[in-house]
């Protein structure tokens, strides 16, 4: 069953650019005015983790509930927020290497399609379910398809960023400007999050008490999760965004860090 968690709109907003983030338990739409450069509206839908065969039905239900899932936009960017993604130096990414890299890490997937984007000196190689991509492409045939990792790889220059969804989170760790880790983790309890974080710091030989951690997404600062992280992290920060990037009145009733992972990575 689909739940519409957020539905925030501006009056008479110039909906010119649409961003669609597709995750395993959520689908988010947000729109920006091309001239204003501001985000004017957002919808976030959540649902149970789905079998890929269910995605068409989920997307159809969301379209019935959504005011933003229309096709009258100047440009559309679809952002896939799944695990099967690798960042590879562009020099080592050839036309035939993408599948081999993904199969070596994640195994063979016969019903997926490969997507590869090169930006600067880094190639983002990922795969998504073929039928799911076809469902989205039928609605937005001229959309650009990118991966969340491609957007998040420059999220933090020195320290860690944690982006939370309901049942998983994205962790990015950088040191001295070098990206060390960028991946998703499932979690059920606050202790799960702390375990993954401590394990990553240990793996890369980074003292936890020296780590600056910025959190964002669906996490409350009065929650058990926040309190558990605060026990171990001396510099725990809550992310925000520049008010000039959004239509402020639309989002003023909610903490900025709920939406910053979407707005700040809208490229």
MARMI-643966 format. One line per field, with one value per atom (N, C-alpha, C): residue number from 1; residue in three letters; chain; x, z, y. Coordinates in steps of 0.1 Angstrom, whole numbers, plus 2048, in hexadecimal, padded with zeros to 3 digits. Layout:
i c(NUM|...)
aa c(ALA|...)
ch c(A|...)
c1 c(X|...)
c3 c(Z|...)
c2 c(Y|...)
% end
This chain:
i c(1|1|1|2|2|2|3|3|3|4|4|4|5|5|5|6|6|6|7|7|7|8|8|8|9|9|9|10|10|10|11|11|11|12|12|12|13|13|13|14|14|14|15|15|15|16|16|16|17|17|17|18|18|18|19|19|19|20|20|20|21|21|21|22|22|22|23|23|23|24|24|24|25|25|25|26|26|26|27|27|27|28|28|28|29|29|29|30|30|30|31|31|31|32|32|32|33|33|33|34|34|34|35|35|35|36|36|36|37|37|37|38|38|38|39|39|39|40|40|40|41|41|41|42|42|42|43|43|43|44|44|44|45|45|45|46|46|46|47|47|47|48|48|48|49|49|49|50|50|50|51|51|51|52|52|52|53|53|53|54|54|54|55|55|55|56|56|56|57|57|57|58|58|58|59|59|59|60|60|60|61|61|61|62|62|62|63|63|63|64|64|64|65|65|65|66|66|66|67|67|67|68|68|68|69|69|69|70|70|70|71|71|71|72|72|72|73|73|73|74|74|74|75|75|75|76|76|76|77|77|77|78|78|78|79|79|79|80|80|80|81|81|81|82|82|82|83|83|83|84|84|84|85|85|85|86|86|86|87|87|87|88|88|88|89|89|89|90|90|90|91|91|91|92|92|92|93|93|93|94|94|94|95|95|95|96|96|96|97|97|97|98|98|98|99|99|99|100|100|100|101|101|101|102|102|102|103|103|103|104|104|104|105|105|105|106|106|106|107|107|107|108|108|108|109|109|109|110|110|110|111|111|111|112|112|112|113|113|113|114|114|114|115|115|115|116|116|116|117|117|117|118|118|118|119|119|119|120|120|120|121|121|121|122|122|122|123|123|123|124|124|124|125|125|125|126|126|126|127|127|127|128|128|128|129|129|129|130|130|130|131|131|131|132|132|132|133|133|133|134|134|134|135|135|135|136|136|136|137|137|137|138|138|138|139|139|139|140|140|140|141|141|141|142|142|142|143|143|143|144|144|144|145|145|145|146|146|146|147|147|147|148|148|148|149|149|149|150|150|150|151|151|151|152|152|152|153|153|153|154|154|154|155|155|155|156|156|156|157|157|157|158|158|158|159|159|159|160|160|160|161|161|161|162|162|162|163|163|163|164|164|164|165|165|165|166|166|166|167|167|167|168|168|168|169|169|169|170|170|170|171|171|171|172|172|172|173|173|173|174|174|174|175|175|175|176|176|176|177|177|177|178|178|178|179|179|179|180|180|180|181|181|181|182|182|182|183|183|183|184|184|184|185|185|185|186|186|186|187|187|187|188|188|188|189|189|189|190|190|190|191|191|191|192|192|192|193|193|193|194|194|194|195|195|195|196|196|196|197|197|197|198|198|198|199|199|199|200|200|200|201|201|201|202|202|202|203|203|203|204|204|204|205|205|205|206|206|206|207|207|207|208|208|208|209|209|209|210|210|210|211|211|211|212|212|212|213|213|213|214|214|214|215|215|215|216|216|216|217|217|217|218|218|218|219|219|219|220|220|220|221|221|221|222|222|222|223|223|223|224|224|224|225|225|225|226|226|226|227|227|227|228|228|228|229|229|229|230|230|230|231|231|231|232|232|232|233|233|233|234|234|234|235|235|235|236|236|236|237|237|237|238|238|238|239|239|239|240|240|240|241|241|241|242|242|242|243|243|243|244|244|244|245|245|245|246|246|246|247|247|247|248|248|248|249|249|249|250|250|250|251|251|251|252|252|252|253|253|253|254|254|254|255|255|255|256|256|256|257|257|257|258|258|258|259|259|259|260|260|260|261|261|261|262|262|262|263|263|263|264|264|264|265|265|265|266|266|266|267|267|267)
aa c(UNK|UNK|UNK|UNK|UNK|UNK|UNK|UNK|UNK|UNK|UNK|UNK|UNK|UNK|UNK|UNK|UNK|UNK|UNK|UNK|UNK|UNK|UNK|UNK|UNK|UNK|UNK|UNK|UNK|UNK|UNK|UNK|UNK|UNK|UNK|UNK|UNK|UNK|UNK|UNK|UNK|UNK|UNK|UNK|UNK|UNK|UNK|UNK|UNK|UNK|UNK|UNK|UNK|UNK|UNK|UNK|UNK|UNK|UNK|UNK|UNK|UNK|UNK|UNK|UNK|UNK|UNK|UNK|UNK|UNK|UNK|UNK|UNK|UNK|UNK|UNK|UNK|UNK|UNK|UNK|UNK|UNK|UNK|UNK|UNK|UNK|UNK|UNK|UNK|UNK|UNK|UNK|UNK|UNK|UNK|UNK|UNK|UNK|UNK|UNK|UNK|UNK|UNK|UNK|UNK|UNK|UNK|UNK|UNK|UNK|UNK|UNK|UNK|UNK|UNK|UNK|UNK|UNK|UNK|UNK|UNK|UNK|UNK|UNK|UNK|UNK|UNK|UNK|UNK|UNK|UNK|UNK|UNK|UNK|UNK|UNK|UNK|UNK|UNK|UNK|UNK|UNK|UNK|UNK|UNK|UNK|UNK|UNK|UNK|UNK|UNK|UNK|UNK|UNK|UNK|UNK|UNK|UNK|UNK|UNK|UNK|UNK|UNK|UNK|UNK|UNK|UNK|UNK|UNK|UNK|UNK|UNK|UNK|UNK|UNK|UNK|UNK|UNK|UNK|UNK|UNK|UNK|UNK|UNK|UNK|UNK|UNK|UNK|UNK|UNK|UNK|UNK|UNK|UNK|UNK|UNK|UNK|UNK|UNK|UNK|UNK|UNK|UNK|UNK|UNK|UNK|UNK|UNK|UNK|UNK|UNK|UNK|UNK|UNK|UNK|UNK|UNK|UNK|UNK|UNK|UNK|UNK|UNK|UNK|UNK|UNK|UNK|UNK|UNK|UNK|UNK|UNK|UNK|UNK|UNK|UNK|UNK|UNK|UNK|UNK|UNK|UNK|UNK|UNK|UNK|UNK|UNK|UNK|UNK|UNK|UNK|UNK|UNK|UNK|UNK|UNK|UNK|UNK|UNK|UNK|UNK|UNK|UNK|UNK|UNK|UNK|UNK|UNK|UNK|UNK|UNK|UNK|UNK|UNK|UNK|UNK|UNK|UNK|UNK|UNK|UNK|UNK|UNK|UNK|UNK|UNK|UNK|UNK|UNK|UNK|UNK|UNK|UNK|UNK|UNK|UNK|UNK|UNK|UNK|UNK|UNK|UNK|UNK|UNK|UNK|UNK|UNK|UNK|UNK|UNK|UNK|UNK|UNK|UNK|UNK|UNK|UNK|UNK|UNK|UNK|UNK|UNK|UNK|UNK|UNK|UNK|UNK|UNK|UNK|UNK|UNK|UNK|UNK|UNK|UNK|UNK|UNK|UNK|UNK|UNK|UNK|UNK|UNK|UNK|UNK|UNK|UNK|UNK|UNK|UNK|UNK|UNK|UNK|UNK|UNK|UNK|UNK|UNK|UNK|UNK|UNK|UNK|UNK|UNK|UNK|UNK|UNK|UNK|UNK|UNK|UNK|UNK|UNK|UNK|UNK|UNK|UNK|UNK|UNK|UNK|UNK|UNK|UNK|UNK|UNK|UNK|UNK|UNK|UNK|UNK|UNK|UNK|UNK|UNK|UNK|UNK|UNK|UNK|UNK|UNK|UNK|UNK|UNK|UNK|UNK|UNK|UNK|UNK|UNK|UNK|UNK|UNK|UNK|UNK|UNK|UNK|UNK|UNK|UNK|UNK|UNK|UNK|UNK|UNK|UNK|UNK|UNK|UNK|UNK|UNK|UNK|UNK|UNK|UNK|UNK|UNK|UNK|UNK|UNK|UNK|UNK|UNK|UNK|UNK|UNK|UNK|UNK|UNK|UNK|UNK|UNK|UNK|UNK|UNK|UNK|UNK|UNK|UNK|UNK|UNK|UNK|UNK|UNK|UNK|UNK|UNK|UNK|UNK|UNK|UNK|UNK|UNK|UNK|UNK|UNK|UNK|UNK|UNK|UNK|UNK|UNK|UNK|UNK|UNK|UNK|UNK|UNK|UNK|UNK|UNK|UNK|UNK|UNK|UNK|UNK|UNK|UNK|UNK|UNK|UNK|UNK|UNK|UNK|UNK|UNK|UNK|UNK|UNK|UNK|UNK|UNK|UNK|UNK|UNK|UNK|UNK|UNK|UNK|UNK|UNK|UNK|UNK|UNK|UNK|UNK|UNK|UNK|UNK|UNK|UNK|UNK|UNK|UNK|UNK|UNK|UNK|UNK|UNK|UNK|UNK|UNK|UNK|UNK|UNK|UNK|UNK|UNK|UNK|UNK|UNK|UNK|UNK|UNK|UNK|UNK|UNK|UNK|UNK|UNK|UNK|UNK|UNK|UNK|UNK|UNK|UNK|UNK|UNK|UNK|UNK|UNK|UNK|UNK|UNK|UNK|UNK|UNK|UNK|UNK|UNK|UNK|UNK|UNK|UNK|UNK|UNK|UNK|UNK|UNK|UNK|UNK|UNK|UNK|UNK|UNK|UNK|UNK|UNK|UNK|UNK|UNK|UNK|UNK|UNK|UNK|UNK|UNK|UNK|UNK|UNK|UNK|UNK|UNK|UNK|UNK|UNK|UNK|UNK|UNK|UNK|UNK|UNK|UNK|UNK|UNK|UNK|UNK|UNK|UNK|UNK|UNK|UNK|UNK|UNK|UNK|UNK|UNK|UNK|UNK|UNK|UNK|UNK|UNK|UNK|UNK|UNK|UNK|UNK|UNK|UNK|UNK|UNK|UNK|UNK|UNK|UNK|UNK|UNK|UNK|UNK|UNK|UNK|UNK|UNK|UNK|UNK|UNK|UNK|UNK|UNK|UNK|UNK|UNK|UNK|UNK|UNK|UNK|UNK|UNK|UNK|UNK|UNK|UNK|UNK|UNK|UNK|UNK|UNK|UNK|UNK|UNK|UNK|UNK|UNK|UNK|UNK|UNK|UNK|UNK|UNK|UNK|UNK|UNK|UNK|UNK|UNK|UNK|UNK|UNK|UNK|UNK|UNK|UNK|UNK|UNK|UNK|UNK|UNK|UNK|UNK|UNK|UNK|UNK|UNK|UNK|UNK|UNK|UNK|UNK|UNK|UNK|UNK|UNK|UNK|UNK|UNK|UNK|UNK|UNK|UNK|UNK|UNK|UNK|UNK|UNK|UNK|UNK|UNK|UNK|UNK|UNK|UNK|UNK|UNK|UNK|UNK|UNK|UNK|UNK|UNK|UNK|UNK|UNK|UNK|UNK|UNK|UNK|UNK|UNK|UNK|UNK|UNK|UNK|UNK|UNK|UNK|UNK|UNK|UNK|UNK|UNK|UNK|UNK|UNK|UNK|UNK|UNK|UNK|UNK|UNK|UNK|UNK|UNK|UNK|UNK|UNK|UNK|UNK|UNK|UNK|UNK)
ch c(A|A|A|A|A|A|A|A|A|A|A|A|A|A|A|A|A|A|A|A|A|A|A|A|A|A|A|A|A|A|A|A|A|A|A|A|A|A|A|A|A|A|A|A|A|A|A|A|A|A|A|A|A|A|A|A|A|A|A|A|A|A|A|A|A|A|A|A|A|A|A|A|A|A|A|A|A|A|A|A|A|A|A|A|A|A|A|A|A|A|A|A|A|A|A|A|A|A|A|A|A|A|A|A|A|A|A|A|A|A|A|A|A|A|A|A|A|A|A|A|A|A|A|A|A|A|A|A|A|A|A|A|A|A|A|A|A|A|A|A|A|A|A|A|A|A|A|A|A|A|A|A|A|A|A|A|A|A|A|A|A|A|A|A|A|A|A|A|A|A|A|A|A|A|A|A|A|A|A|A|A|A|A|A|A|A|A|A|A|A|A|A|A|A|A|A|A|A|A|A|A|A|A|A|A|A|A|A|A|A|A|A|A|A|A|A|A|A|A|A|A|A|A|A|A|A|A|A|A|A|A|A|A|A|A|A|A|A|A|A|A|A|A|A|A|A|A|A|A|A|A|A|A|A|A|A|A|A|A|A|A|A|A|A|A|A|A|A|A|A|A|A|A|A|A|A|A|A|A|A|A|A|A|A|A|A|A|A|A|A|A|A|A|A|A|A|A|A|A|A|A|A|A|A|A|A|A|A|A|A|A|A|A|A|A|A|A|A|A|A|A|A|A|A|A|A|A|A|A|A|A|A|A|A|A|A|A|A|A|A|A|A|A|A|A|A|A|A|A|A|A|A|A|A|A|A|A|A|A|A|A|A|A|A|A|A|A|A|A|A|A|A|A|A|A|A|A|A|A|A|A|A|A|A|A|A|A|A|A|A|A|A|A|A|A|A|A|A|A|A|A|A|A|A|A|A|A|A|A|A|A|A|A|A|A|A|A|A|A|A|A|A|A|A|A|A|A|A|A|A|A|A|A|A|A|A|A|A|A|A|A|A|A|A|A|A|A|A|A|A|A|A|A|A|A|A|A|A|A|A|A|A|A|A|A|A|A|A|A|A|A|A|A|A|A|A|A|A|A|A|A|A|A|A|A|A|A|A|A|A|A|A|A|A|A|A|A|A|A|A|A|A|A|A|A|A|A|A|A|A|A|A|A|A|A|A|A|A|A|A|A|A|A|A|A|A|A|A|A|A|A|A|A|A|A|A|A|A|A|A|A|A|A|A|A|A|A|A|A|A|A|A|A|A|A|A|A|A|A|A|A|A|A|A|A|A|A|A|A|A|A|A|A|A|A|A|A|A|A|A|A|A|A|A|A|A|A|A|A|A|A|A|A|A|A|A|A|A|A|A|A|A|A|A|A|A|A|A|A|A|A|A|A|A|A|A|A|A|A|A|A|A|A|A|A|A|A|A|A|A|A|A|A|A|A|A|A|A|A|A|A|A|A|A|A|A|A|A|A|A|A|A|A|A|A|A|A|A|A|A|A|A|A|A|A|A|A|A|A|A|A|A|A|A|A|A|A|A|A|A|A|A|A|A|A|A|A|A|A|A|A|A|A|A|A|A|A|A|A|A|A|A|A|A|A|A|A|A|A|A|A|A|A|A|A|A|A|A|A|A|A|A|A|A|A|A|A|A|A|A|A|A|A|A|A|A|A|A|A|A|A|A|A|A|A|A|A|A|A|A|A|A|A|A|A|A|A|A|A|A|A|A|A|A|A|A|A|A|A|A|A|A|A|A|A|A|A|A|A|A|A|A|A|A|A|A|A|A|A|A|A|A|A|A|A|A|A|A|A|A|A)
c1 c(808|800|809|805|80D|808|811|80E|814|80C|812|816|823|829|82A|82E|82F|828|821|81B|81C|826|828|829|821|81F|81F|824|823|818|811|807|80D|807|80C|81B|820|82F|832|83E|842|849|841|847|84E|85A|862|86B|871|87A|875|874|86F|87B|87C|885|87D|881|879|884|883|88C|885|88A|884|88D|887|88E|886|88C|885|879|878|86C|866|86A|864|866|85E|85F|85C|865|864|864|85B|85A|85D|865|866|869|865|865|86C|873|87B|876|876|874|881|881|88E|893|88B|88F|892|88A|88C|897|899|8A2|89E|892|88C|884|884|87B|86E|863|856|84C|84F|846|84D|847|84D|842|843|83A|843|841|848|83E|840|837|83F|83A|841|838|83F|838|841|83C|844|84D|859|863|85B|85E|856|85E|856|85B|85B|865|866|859|852|846|83B|83C|831|833|83F|842|838|833|82A|81D|818|80C|80E|81A|81D|81E|825|826|819|810|803|7FB|7FC|7F4|7FA|807|80D|808|808|803|7F5|7ED|7DF|7DE|7E8|7E9|7F1|7F9|802|7FD|801|7FF|80B|816|823|827|821|826|81F|821|81C|827|825|830|832|82D|82E|83A|846|851|85C|864|86E|879|87C|886|882|886|884|890|894|89F|89A|89D|899|8A5|8A4|8AF|8AD|8B5|8B3|8BB|8B4|8BA|8BA|8C3|8C4|8D3|8D6|8E3|8ED|8E8|8F1|8F7|901|907|916|91E|92C|931|93A|941|94F|952|95E|966|973|97B|977|975|970|979|986|990|98E|988|986|978|970|962|961|960|95E|950|94D|940|93C|946|944|947|94C|951|946|93B|931|92B|926|920|929|936|940|942|944|946|93A|92E|922|921|923|922|92C|938|943|93F|938|934|926|91D|90F|909|911|90C|904|900|8F9|8EA|8E5|8D7|8D1|8C9|8C5|8B9|8B2|8A7|8AA|8B7|8BA|8C0|8C0|8C6|8D1|8DC|8E7|8E6|8EA|8EA|8F8|8FE|90B|90C|910|912|920|926|933|933|939|93A|947|94E|95C|964|96B|974|96E|961|95A|94E|94E|942|939|92D|923|91C|91E|919|90F|903|8F8|8EF|8E7|8DD|8D0|8C5|8B7|8AF|8A4|89B|896|896|892|883|87B|86C|869|870|86E|873|87E|883|879|873|86A|85D|859|84D|84F|85B|85E|860|867|86A|85D|853|847|840|841|83C|845|852|85C|866|862|86A|877|878|884|88C|889|890|89E|8A6|8B4|8B4|8BB|8BC|8C9|8CA|8D6|8D4|8DF|8DF|8E1|8DC|8DD|8EC|8F4|902|909|905|90B|909|8FD|8FA|901|903|907|916|91E|92C|934|92F|935|92E|926|91E|927|932|93A|949|950|95F|968|963|96B|962|95F|955|94C|940|936|928|920|912|90A|8FF|8F5|8E8|8E2|8D5|8CB|8C1|8B8|8AB|8A7|899|893|887|880|888|88D|893|8A1|8A7|8B5|8BB|8C8|8CF|8DB|8DE|8EA|8F5|901|90D|917|91C|928|933|93F|94A|956|95B|966|971|97D|988|992|995|99F|99A|98D|988|986|98A|989|97D|974|969|96E|96A|96E|963|957|94B|93F|936|929|920|917|90F|902|8F9|8EC|8EE|8E7|8E6|8D8|8D3|8C6|8C7|8BD|8BD|8AF|8AF|8A2|8A2|8AE|8AF|8BA|8BA|8C5|8D3|8D3|8E0|8E5|8DD|8E1|8E9|8E4|8EA|8F8|8F8|905|90F|90B|914|91A|912|917|920|91D|926|933|933|93F|948|941|949|950|949|94F|95A|959|964|970|96E|979|97F|977|97C|986|983|98B|995|996|99F|99D|990|98D|987|98E|989|97B|972|964|963|96B|969|96F|975|97A|971|966|95E|953|951|946|93B|92F|924|918|914|908|8FC|8F1|8E6|8DB|8D3|8C8|8BE|8B2|8A8|89E|898|88D|891|897|89B|898|893|890|89B|89D|8A8|8A4|898|894|891|896|894|89F|89C|8A6|8B2|8B0|8BB|8C4|8BF|8C8|8D0|8C9|8CF|8DA|8D8|8E2|8EF|8ED|8F8|900|8F8|8FE|907|905|90E|91C|91D|92A|931|929|92E|92E|93A|93B|936|938|933|928|91C|911|908|908|901|8F4|8EB|8DE|8DF|8DD|8DE|8D3|8D5|8CB|8CC|8C6|8C7|8C6|8CA|8C9|8BA|8B4|8A6|8A4|8AF|8AE|8AC|8AE|8AC|89E|895|888|87E|871|866|863|869|86A|85C|852|845|840|843|83E|844|850|857|85A|855|859|854|84A|844|84B|856|85D|86C|873|882|888|892|899|8A0|8A5|8AD|8A4|897|88E|891|892|892|89F|8A9|8B6|8BD|8BB|8C1|8BC|8B0|8AA|8AE|8AC|8AF|8BD|8C6|8D4|8DB|8D5|8DB|8D4|8CB|8C4|8CE|8D4|8DE|8DA)
c3 c(800|800|800|7F8|7F7|801|807|810|80B|80B|807|813|816|822|822|817|816|809|809|7FD|7FF|7FA|7FC|7EF|7EE|7E1|7E3|7D8|7D8|7CE|7D0|7C7|7BA|7AF|7A2|7A0|7A5|7A4|795|790|783|782|781|781|774|774|767|767|772|773|77D|77A|783|786|793|798|79E|79B|7A0|7A6|7B3|7BA|7BC|7B7|7B8|7C2|7CD|7D7|7D9|7E2|7E4|7ED|7F4|7FD|7FC|7F2|7F1|7E3|7DF|7D2|7D5|7D1|7D4|7C7|7C6|7BB|7C1|7BA|7BE|7B1|7B1|7A5|7A8|79E|79F|793|796|78B|784|777|770|772|771|773|781|78A|799|79F|79A|7A0|7AD|7B1|7BE|7BD|7C8|7C9|7CD|7C6|7C9|7CF|7CD|7D2|7D4|7DC|7DF|7E3|7DE|7E3|7E6|7F2|7F5|7F8|7F1|7F3|7F9|802|808|807|806|804|809|80B|80F|804|808|7FE|7F4|7E8|7DE|7D6|7D2|7C8|7BA|7B2|7A6|79D|79E|797|79B|7A7|7AD|7A9|7A4|7A2|799|78E|785|78C|795|79D|7A7|7AD|7B7|7AF|7A4|79D|797|793|78F|79A|7A6|7B2|7B5|7B5|7B8|7AE|7A2|798|79B|7A0|7A3|7AF|7B8|7C4|7C2|7B8|7B6|7AE|7B2|7AA|7A1|7A4|79D|793|793|78A|77C|777|769|760|753|749|742|748|741|747|746|74C|741|742|739|739|746|747|753|753|75E|761|76E|772|77B|778|780|788|795|79E|7A4|7A1|7A7|7B3|7BE|7CB|7CF|7C9|7CC|7CF|7D2|7D7|7CC|7C1|7B7|7AE|7B4|7AD|7B1|7A7|7A9|7A3|7AA|7A5|7A1|794|78E|787|788|781|772|76C|75E|754|757|74F|74E|759|75A|756|752|74E|73F|739|72B|728|71B|717|71C|71E|721|730|737|745|750|74D|757|75D|754|759|761|75D|763|771|773|780|78A|785|78D|791|787|78A|794|794|79D|7AB|7AD|7BB|7BF|7B6|7BA|7B4|7AB|7A5|798|792|785|787|77F|77F|771|76E|760|75C|766|763|765|766|768|75B|75B|750|756|74E|752|74E|757|754|758|750|753|74F|759|757|75A|752|755|758|763|766|76C|766|769|767|772|771|777|77A|781|778|777|770|77B|77A|783|77B|780|779|783|77E|786|77E|784|77D|785|77D|783|77C|783|77D|770|766|758|758|75E|75E|765|771|778|770|769|761|755|750|745|749|756|75B|75C|762|763|756|74D|73F|737|739|732|736|743|747|743|744|741|736|72A|71F|71D|720|71D|72A|734|741|741|749|74C|758|757|763|769|776|77D|78A|792|79E|7AA|7B6|7C2|7C5|7C3|7C6|7BE|7B1|7A9|7AE|7B4|7BA|7C8|7CF|7DD|7DF|7D4|7D6|7DB|7D8|7DD|7E9|7F0|7FB|807|809|814|810|814|810|81B|828|833|83E|840|84B|845|84B|847|845|83C|83A|83A|842|843|83F|835|82F|833|83A|83F|838|835|830|83C|839|844|849|840|844|83F|839|835|835|833|833|82A|824|81C|824|824|82B|821|823|81B|824|822|82A|821|824|81D|827|822|82A|821|825|81D|80F|80D|800|7F7|7FD|7F5|7FB|7F1|7F5|7F8|804|809|808|80B|80C|808|800|7FC|7F9|802|800|809|806|80E|819|824|82E|833|834|83B|84A|851|85F|865|871|878|886|88C|899|898|8A1|8A2|8A3|8AB|8AD|89F|896|889|882|883|87C|882|890|897|893|892|88F|881|877|86A|869|871|871|877|883|88A|882|87C|873|868|861|856|85B|866|86B|86E|874|878|86B|861|854|84E|84F|848|852|85E|868|86B|86E|871|87F|889|896|896|89D|89D|8A4|8AE|8B5|8AC|8A1|898|88C|88B|87F|881|877|876|86E|874|86E|86C|85F|85C|858|85F|85C|855|84D|846|843|83D|83A|845|844|84D|85B|863|870|879|885|88E|898|89B|8A5|8B3|8B6|8C3|8C3|8B9|8B8|8BF|8C1|8C7|8BE|8B1|8A7|8A8|8A9|8AB|8B8|8C3|8D0|8D0|8C9|8C8|8C1|8B6|8AE|8B7|8BE|8C6|8D1|8D5|8DF|8DA|8CD|8C8|8BF|8BA|8B1|8B9|8BA|8C0|8B8|8AB|8A2|899|89E|897|893|886|880|879|878|871|864|859|84C|84A|841|83D|82E|82A|81D|81D|812|811|80D|815|812|804|7FE|7F1|7E6|7EB|7E1|7E1|7EA|7EB|7EC|7E9|7EC|7FB|803|811|818|814|81B|819|80F|80C|816|81A|822|831|835|841|84D|84C|857|85A|853|855|856|85E|85F|852|84F|842|83F|849|846|840|842|83C|82C|827|818|812|81A|815|80C|80E|805|7F7|7F6|7E8|7E2|7E9|7E3|7E1|7EA|7E8|7DD|7DA|7D0|7C3|7C1|7B4|7AA|7A2|799|78B)
c2 c(7F4|800|80C|816|823|82D|834|83E|84B|856|863|86A|86A|86F|87F|884|893|897|8A2|8A8|8B7|8BE|8CC|8D3|8DE|8E5|8F4|8FB|909|90D|918|91D|922|91E|923|922|917|914|911|916|913|905|8FB|8ED|8EA|8ED|8EB|8DF|8DC|8D0|8C6|8BA|8B0|8A6|8A3|899|88E|882|876|86D|86A|861|854|849|83C|833|830|827|81A|812|805|806|811|812|820|828|836|83B|844|84B|85A|863|871|879|883|88C|89A|8A2|8B0|8B8|8C4|8CD|8DA|8DE|8EB|8F4|901|90B|90D|90D|90F|91D|927|935|938|933|937|92E|922|919|913|916|912|905|8FD|8F2|8F7|8F3|8F9|8EF|8E2|8D8|8CB|8C2|8B5|8AB|89F|894|888|882|876|86B|860|854|849|842|836|82A|81F|812|807|7FB|7F0|7EC|7E7|7E2|7D9|7DC|7D5|7CA|7C0|7B7|7BF|7BD|7C6|7C4|7B9|7B7|7C0|7C6|7CE|7DD|7E0|7EE|7F5|7EF|7F5|7F9|7F0|7F3|7FF|7FF|809|817|817|823|828|81F|823|829|823|829|836|838|845|850|84C|856|85B|852|856|860|85F|867|874|874|87F|88B|897|8A3|8A6|8A0|8A3|899|88D|882|884|88F|892|893|894|894|8A1|8AC|8B9|8C1|8BC|8C3|8C5|8CF|8D2|8C7|8C2|8B8|8AF|8A3|899|892|891|889|87E|871|866|862|861|85E|850|846|839|838|834|833|824|81C|80E|80B|7FF|7FB|7F7|7F3|7ED|7F8|7FF|80A|80A|80E|80F|81D|823|82F|82A|82C|827|832|833|83D|83B|847|847|83F|840|839|82A|824|816|812|81B|818|818|80C|80A|805|804|800|7F2|7EA|7DC|7D8|7E2|7DF|7E0|7E8|7EB|7DF|7D6|7CA|7C1|7C0|7B8|7BD|7CA|7D0|7CD|7CF|7CD|7BE|7B6|7A7|7A3|7A9|7A5|7A8|7B3|7B8|7B3|7B3|7B0|7A3|79D|791|793|789|78A|78D|796|79A|79A|791|78F|798|79E|7A7|7B6|7B9|7C7|7CD|7DA|7E2|7EA|7EC|7F4|802|80B|81A|81F|827|82C|83B|843|851|855|85D|862|871|875|883|886|890|893|886|882|876|86A|86A|85E|859|84C|846|83F|842|83C|831|824|819|812|810|80A|802|7FA|7F2|7F3|7F3|7F3|7E9|7E5|7DB|7E0|7D8|7DC|7E0|7D8|7DC|7E9|7EB|7F7|803|802|80D|810|805|807|80E|80B|812|821|824|833|839|832|838|83A|832|834|841|844|851|85D|85B|865|860|860|859|861|86E|876|879|872|875|871|878|874|86B|85F|856|856|85A|85A|853|851|84A|853|850|858|85A|84F|850|85B|85C|866|874|876|883|885|87A|87B|87A|877|874|880|88C|898|89E|896|89B|8A0|899|89D|89C|8A6|8A6|8A1|8A1|89C|899|88D|889|87F|87F|875|87B|877|87B|86F|86F|864|86A|863|867|85C|85F|855|854|848|844|83C|836|830|823|81B|80F|80D|817|816|824|825|832|831|83D|83E|844|83E|843|847|853|858|85C|857|85B|860|86B|871|875|875|879|881|88D|895|897|898|89A|88D|882|875|86D|869|860|852|84E|840|836|83B|832|839|832|837|82B|828|81D|81E|815|814|809|80B|801|800|7F3|7F1|7F2|7F6|7F6|7F4|7EF|7ED|7F4|7F6|7FC|807|811|81A|814|809|802|7FD|7F9|7F5|800|80C|818|81A|81A|81C|812|805|7FA|7FD|800|802|80E|818|824|821|81B|818|80E|804|7FA|801|80B|812|81B|821|829|821|815|80C|807|804|7FE|808|815|81F|826|821|825|834|838|846|846|84D|84E|854|84D|852|860|862|86F|87B|878|882|884|87C|87C|887|88F|898|892|890|889|892|893|89B|892|893|88A|892|88B|891|886|88A|880|87E|872|86F|86B|874|871|87D|87B|886|888|895|897|894|890|88B|87C|875|867|85F|852|849|848|848|847|852|85F|86A|869|865|864|85A|84F|844|849|850|855|85F|867|872|86D|860|85A|858|856|853|85E|867|871|87F|885|891|89D|89C|8A7|8A1|8A1|89C|8A9|8AA|8B6|8B2|8BB|8B9|8C1|8BB|8C2|8CC|8D5|8DF|8E3|8ED|8F2|901|908|916|919|922|926|92B|931|936|92B|91E|913|90E|912|90D|918|915|91E|91D|926|924|921|928|926|918|911|904|8FA|8FB|8F1|8F6|901|907|8FF|8F7|8EF|8E2|8DF|8D3|8D6|8CE|8CF|8CF|8D7|8D8|8CB|8C4|8B8|8AD|8AD|8A3|8A3|8AF|8B0|8B4|8B8|8BC|8B1|8A4|89A|89B|89F|8A1|8AE|8B9|8C6|8C9|8C5|8C8|8C0|8B5|8AC|8AD|8B8|8BA|8C0|8B8|8BE|8BA)
% end
